[in-house]
Amino acid sequence: MPEDFPPTRQTSSPPSSVRSATWRGAASAVLAAFLLIVALTGYFLSRHGGTSIWLAVAASVMGLVTAAAGLVFGLGILLGKLPRLFRFALLVFLLCAAVLVSLSLALLPGAAAVLAVILAGAGLVGGGVGGLLYRHPEATSRKPRLVGVVQTCGGILILALVGAFLAWPGSPAEPPINAAAQNLAQIPVLALPNPAESGPYPVALLTYGSGEDRLRPEYGAQAAVLTPRVDGSLLLEGWSDLRTAYWGFSPAELPLNGRVWYPQAEGRFPLVIAVHGNHPMEEYSESGYDYLGQLLASRGFIFVALDENFLNISAWGDALFFSPLKEESDARGWLVLEHLRQWRAWNEQAGSPFYRRVDLNRIALMGHSRGGEAIVVAAAFNRLAYYPDNAALAFDYGFNIRSLIALAPADGQYQPCGLRTPLQDVNYLVLHGTHDMDVLTMMGAAPFERLEFSGQGDFYKASVYIYGANHGQFNSVWGQKDMAEPIPRLYNLRQLLPQSDQQRIARVLVSAFLADTLQGENAYRRLFQDLRGGRNWLPDTIYLNQYQDSQTRTLADFSEDIDLTTTTLRGGRFAGLNLTRWNEQMVRGKWGEFGFKAVYLGWHGGSSSPASFTLYLPEEGLAAGDGRVLSFSLADAAESPHQDEKSSERPLPAATPLELTIEVFDDRGNAARLPLSRYALLQPQIQGVFAKAAFMHATPLSEPIFQTFDFPLEWFGEVNPALDLNSLAGIRLIFDQTADGVIALNRISVR
């Protein structure tokens, strides 16, 4: 090659030192931007406090952010040193774990701990076996082989232990003290027939449907009565093509399918429509209420369990949950009314098996889980001319729906016009379990409080909170496991009531409620005023119940304003003495707020005179016709009696029932006192530890559940005959029996 030939031009990356300097400069600029943003933010947030406050805030933010960044950075370095295959396997495992944990956020700590142990055990076994199978040609020491054996055996032991833990059904739990059972001897047993016993009517079963159902023969070729399809497309969002392919119909052609238990006798019978809640759509839910259908039909009701499985959840039908049905509770309620429309037609149609067999002036709706919200929606839609979210859908229902029964209901998943669904002038019964592992909090307490009585008609509402009851056992198909496998492996199933007991409770209460509200057997109403009167019918467990009727006059419900001294009753006022807590607030359950207020009253026994809370009545007092029973709605707040320690919970397992004194006085100074235990002691909050260990819960273990305490005014007259019950001037709660405590009070009333 000639010497004067020009050298070939080379193209190469910058030297490593140049690259390092470039990256260092970029890092310095990014850090400078970070410091500037923090300094400016700290300045604008705290500039009024002076330079020292600004510097302290800025330094704190920088420290926290730097520590967090260091943690993430260190984790990245650690993962970067792991082999690629193991990193990939770890990522796959963690993504799977994230999906499982998301399915049971209530047990986040427990699920995370179990998955971490499985990860450790599997890693040890795999690493040990891999080491044992590897043969290095130059290896002479036996130490690596011994390490592999120990590692493998340790991993197998860990996996065996976690497997045994997951297979273990749990252990029976010692129930808490039953405060209401302390004075059972003074509560007479109701001298009435057991409402859970079969009635005099022979019973038959039939099904009705479209006649074209390719998956459900009972609603297809075997249907005794054919029904038209209805268009629900305006109420449903998120219905996937996969769902259409599975069921064979779209939202525009929803079927009206039902399973009917009815008395084989002449006459007109009340109609009870039952709607299930959310459950895997491939496992059909409506037959799970056959135990109620057979009982109620024998006692003179037509009982219909609706098929709404096509609105339920599905792993594959919802495209792995990425495209689920959205806010379908309004569609569930609307379908109930469309079924009622069909029943109205059959009742008037000669040749129908139900021609003139249905008393459409006596209708009840029963719903379980999301079905419990659906019946509230149905009751609201029944009074409207248009669908609240789109007037393109006109309503023309107007059925005489007299009663609603909600089993472990959801609430608030559908909010018409952004509001909770209103309720008015209907009988309402809600049942909920302490160990509900799906609807964790007693959501039915919210519609119970929202239900208003106009005074036009005789209505009442009752709620029952049941120790040991879960979500699913109200339905025979759903059973003990309130979530899909493998999440129930974290549950302590042995502490639940047996399904036979939980369904016995439902049979007693549902049958008695319907006998009263639809058949006029009003003596059963006393059961809901004090559940202890039915103790010969009900399983032995703890029940907390509330009752209020349309003849109740509210003196205070703490929702009228923000003035702590005012009462709902115009002209009344409150006064407190020696209270360490006196504030009105929204009541919080295990999962957010219930949606109603209560007054929280705390006291400490160290004062010279006992703390008290007094309601002074208006000058005209209470007339004799205003009511002869004084009623309180109370709950143990399970909080510190000191205002600045509201977040500290009392040690619930060691808590004893709360006692206090009720005093009434007239306008001449005559007074009479009774202990709260004259009716019952106040139940400490009940812990619903449904996991195999308490640490596994991410949500609170208990919540304030209100109880009704009824004091007939003649009880006070017996204590002091000089007391003028027709000119009462006030009511006082005196906290002189239990040394320290906090109660939540959400209603004082007379009836």
Secondary structure, 3 states (H helix, E strand, C coil): CCCCCCCCCCCCCCCHHHHHHHHHHHHHHHHHHHHHHHHHHHHHHHHHHCHHHHHHHHHHHHHHHHHHHHHHHHHHHHHHCCCHHHHHHHHHHHHHHHHHHHCCHHHHHHHHHHHHHHHHHHHHHHHHHHHHHCCCCCCCCCHHHHHHHHHHHHHHHHHHHHHHHHHCCCCCCCCCCCHHHCCHHHCCCCCCCCCCCCCCCCEEEEEEECCCCCCCHHHCCCCCEECCCECCCCCCECCCHHHHHHHCCCHHHECCCEEEEEECCCCCEEEEEEECCCCCCCCCCHHHHHHHHHHHHHCCCEEEEECCHHHCCCCCCCCCCCCCCECCHHHHHHHHHHHHHHHHHHHHCCCCCCCCCEEEEEEEEEEECHHHHHHHHHHHHCCCCEECCEEEEECCCCCCEEEEEEECCCCCCCCHHHCCCCCECCEEEEEEECCCCCCCCCCCHHHHHHCECCCCCCCEEEEEEECCCCCHHHCCCCCCCCCCCCHHHHECHHHCCCHHHHHHHHHHHHHHHHHHHHHCCHHHHHHHHCHHHHCCCCCCCCEEEEEEECCCEEEECCCCCCCCCECCCCCCEEEEECCCEEEEEEEEECCEEEEEEEEEEEEECCCCCCEEEEEECCCCCCCHHHCCEEEEEEEECCCCCCHHHCCCCCCHHHCCCECCEEEEEECCCCEEEEEHHHCCCECCCCCCCCECCHHHCCCCCCCCCCEEEEEEHHHHHHHCCCCCCCCEEEEEEEECCCCEEEEEEEEEEEC
